Amino acid sequence: MFKFLAIFHICGLFFIQFVSPSCNSSFKKYLNCIAESTGDPSKGKNLEDEFADDFEILASRSFDPSRTSNNGRCVLSNAELKTDIFGDDGPLRNCPDCQKIAKDLKKKIFDAPEDVRLCLRLELADAVVDELQPCIARELNDPNFRVPPLPDFDEGSSSFQDVILKAVSYRVMAYSRLYACGGVSVTRANATQAALQNKAGLFKNHCGLSSSCKQKINPSCNDDFFKVEKATCKCMFVKKDEWHAKFEIVRDSIENFQSQDICSKSIKDAVGGWRYKLQSALRKCVPARDNLLATLSIDKAIDTACGDFTKFDVS
């Protein structure tokens, strides 16, 4: 799933149904071409290594390494980039309960058997598609726009889950720092964001894969392809900001606990329909013996969790 989310974020690889129905089969060939490489254990690992290593380079040239630097950007050292995102120095610091929840989700996704990971990848990818589709349709001014079924982009990833986690962790640390910085200095945050968009010389294998697979597209479909590419990239940035805002509300509800009712309502309002998609995915994919939500609704689980936080409230 994580590779699926990230591929088009670099070079404009994305999932679409063309505005012109005659182009759909052409684009399906393109998607399958991408999946053949990302799903191959050897090629997939090389791509994932590049995805992590090149982002480390990108972050080092986009952020100031220390507060004494004079580049007018947000501060993030290489050591901080490599911080355990689930630990006390990560984005969830000062919120032990948040860390506990995140570690449990990490275990369910990364440490699960391959059949469970495959199921979760496909279910959560569909949830992301459902979230993006209305935005892309608005950008295209096409209310009938629909995202087609996707291949499994991570089929051969079982042997390099650690690399996938590293690539994801780098981005979580970088963008959480960027958002925090933006609350203090918009000027620094904008300068850092602009630098992060300059990927010159990086992700060459990803861009090469994109260029190669684009040869599968009928030239008459290129205009439609680029229209949807532009819309998809714009919507990804919009949704990324929305998801971060939701995360901040959830963390604040737990970290600055007031009451069970306020905690529960704040989390449900922030997460919205996503909580039901998560419930559906976990119920479908995770064995009942390892899954609290097998017998408990997601809303009841949130209520119960907020009730547990009451025990640790010292106000």
Secondary structure, DSSP 8 states (H G I E B T S, - for coil): -HHHHHHHHHH-------SSGGGHHHHHHHHHHHHHHHTSHHHHHHHHHHHHHHHHHHHHHHSBSSTT--S-S-B--HHHHTS-TTSTTSTTTT-HHHHHHHHHHHHHHHSS-HHHHHHHHHHHHHHHHHHHHHHHHHHHT-TT--------TTTTGGGGHHHHHHHHHHHHHHHHHHHHHHTT-HHHHHHHHHHHH--TT--HHHHHHHHHHHTTS-GGGHHHHHHHHHHHHHHHHHHHHHHHHHHHHHHHHHHT---HHHHHHHHHHHHTTHHHHHHHHHHHHS-GGG-GGGTS-HHHHHHHHHHHHHHT---
